């Protein structure tokens, strides 16, 4: 049975109360991957996957999830500034649907508007060279996306 693919608020109950989550920033050439601690307080970058083909990309993501005993996946959804969804959002949804066929881990979407731009500003402020920024920006963007989702999950849990 394919995994559930839901908005974050609906997926929260399927993640369980504890356990790592995997955050994904899907780019056209790379996939940034992040994870968090079992208490879901802090997201950190894990790696940047150079996109190859879906099967290889999915295998690496699911291997990383298994190594960390992840309870679910959070996929950044690149929504346009006006709230509409363009080709990149449709691509992210298709990736999640296809990934759901290969795992029983619940998959949630998180609005990733401006995540890469925010991370780029942070790295520039930290005086990280252009070359080093290029090497880590995707996993930092994945951490930014996952941290936003973790903060929202914590807020939902207090309700």
C-alpha positions as CSV (number, residue, x, y, z in Angstrom):
1,X,0.0,0.0,0.0
2,X,1.5,3.4,-0.9
3,X,2.3,5.9,1.8
4,X,0.1,8.7,2.7
5,X,0.9,12.1,1.0
6,X,-0.7,14.9,2.9
7,X,-0.3,18.5,4.0
8,X,1.8,18.8,7.2
9,X,-1.1,19.4,9.6
10,X,-2.9,16.2,8.4
11,X,0.3,14.1,8.3
12,X,1.3,15.1,11.9
13,X,-0.8,12.3,13.5
14,X,0.8,9.7,11.2
15,X,4.4,10.7,12.2
16,X,3.9,9.6,15.8
17,X,5.0,11.7,18.8
18,X,8.8,11.1,18.5
19,X,11.4,10.0,16.0
20,X,13.4,11.6,13.2
21,X,11.9,13.1,10.1
22,X,13.7,13.6,6.8
23,X,13.3,16.9,5.0
24,X,13.8,17.2,1.2
25,X,14.5,20.2,-1.0
26,X,13.9,19.0,-4.5
27,X,15.9,20.9,-7.1
28,X,16.2,20.1,-10.8
29,X,19.8,19.1,-10.5
30,X,20.1,18.2,-6.8
31,X,18.1,17.1,-3.8
32,X,19.0,18.6,-0.4
33,X,18.4,16.2,2.5
34,X,18.1,17.1,6.2
35,X,17.1,15.3,9.3
36,X,16.2,16.1,12.9
37,X,16.7,14.7,16.4
38,X,14.2,12.2,17.7
39,X,12.5,15.0,19.8
40,X,12.1,17.1,16.6
41,X,13.7,20.2,18.0
42,X,16.5,20.9,15.5
43,X,16.9,20.2,11.8
44,X,20.4,19.7,10.3
45,X,21.6,19.2,6.8
46,X,22.7,15.6,5.9
47,X,23.8,15.6,2.3
48,X,23.1,16.8,-1.3
49,X,22.1,14.2,-3.7
50,X,23.1,14.8,-7.3
51,X,19.9,13.9,-9.3
52,X,20.4,10.9,-11.5
53,X,17.1,9.1,-12.1
54,X,14.1,8.7,-9.9
55,X,15.0,5.1,-8.9
56,X,18.5,6.0,-7.8
57,X,17.3,9.2,-6.1
58,X,14.5,7.5,-4.2
59,X,16.8,4.6,-3.2
60,X,19.3,7.0,-1.6
61,X,16.5,9.0,0.2
62,X,15.0,5.8,1.6
63,X,18.4,4.5,2.6
64,X,19.0,7.7,4.6
65,X,15.6,7.5,6.1
66,X,16.2,3.9,7.2
67,X,19.6,4.7,8.6
68,X,18.0,7.4,10.8
69,X,14.9,5.3,11.6
70,X,12.8,8.1,10.2
71,X,9.1,8.3,11.0
72,X,8.2,10.3,7.9
73,X,9.3,12.6,5.1
74,X,8.8,16.4,4.7
75,X,9.0,17.6,1.1
76,X,9.4,21.2,0.3
77,X,6.6,22.5,-1.9
78,X,7.7,25.4,-4.1
79,X,4.5,27.5,-4.1
80,X,4.5,30.8,-6.1
81,X,4.4,34.0,-4.1
82,X,0.8,34.5,-5.1
83,X,-0.1,31.1,-3.6
84,X,-0.5,29.4,-6.9
85,X,1.3,26.2,-7.9
86,X,3.5,26.2,-11.0
87,X,5.5,23.5,-12.8
88,X,8.0,23.1,-9.9
89,X,5.2,22.4,-7.4
90,X,3.6,19.9,-9.7
91,X,7.0,18.2,-10.1
92,X,7.4,18.0,-6.3
93,X,3.9,16.5,-6.0
94,X,4.7,14.0,-8.6
95,X,8.0,13.1,-6.9
96,X,6.2,12.6,-3.6
97,X,3.4,10.4,-5.2
98,X,6.1,8.2,-6.9
99,X,8.1,8.0,-3.7
100,X,5.0,7.0,-1.8
101,X,4.7,3.9,-3.9
102,X,8.1,2.7,-2.6
103,X,7.7,3.3,1.2
104,X,5.1,3.2,3.9
105,X,6.5,6.3,5.6
106,X,4.0,9.2,5.6
107,X,5.0,12.1,3.3
108,X,4.0,15.7,4.1
109,X,4.3,18.9,2.1
110,X,5.7,22.1,3.6
111,X,5.6,25.5,1.8
112,X,9.1,26.3,0.9
113,X,8.7,29.8,-0.4
114,X,11.9,31.8,-0.2
115,X,13.8,29.0,1.6
116,X,16.8,29.0,-0.7
117,X,16.9,32.8,-0.8
118,X,16.9,32.9,3.0
119,X,19.6,30.3,3.3
120,X,21.7,32.1,0.7
121,X,21.5,35.3,2.7
122,X,22.5,33.5,5.9
123,X,25.5,31.9,4.2
124,X,26.6,35.2,2.7
125,X,26.2,36.8,6.2
126,X,28.4,34.1,7.6
127,X,31.0,34.9,4.9
128,X,30.8,31.5,3.3
129,X,32.5,31.5,-0.1
130,X,30.5,31.2,-3.3
131,X,32.0,27.7,-4.0
132,X,31.3,26.5,-0.5
133,X,27.7,27.9,-0.6
134,X,27.1,26.0,-3.9
135,X,28.2,22.8,-2.2
136,X,25.9,23.1,0.9
137,X,23.0,25.3,-0.1
138,X,20.6,22.5,-0.9
139,X,21.0,20.6,2.3
140,X,20.8,23.9,4.2
141,X,17.6,24.7,2.4
142,X,16.3,21.2,3.3
143,X,17.1,22.0,6.9
144,X,15.3,25.3,6.7
145,X,12.3,23.6,5.2
146,X,12.3,20.8,7.9
147,X,12.9,23.3,10.7
148,X,9.8,25.3,9.6
149,X,7.8,22.1,9.6
150,X,9.2,21.1,13.0
151,X,8.2,24.5,14.4
152,X,4.7,24.1,13.0
153,X,4.4,20.5,14.4
154,X,5.4,21.8,17.8
155,X,2.8,24.5,17.6
156,X,0.1,21.9,16.6
157,X,1.0,19.7,19.5
158,X,0.4,22.5,22.0
159,X,-3.2,22.9,20.8
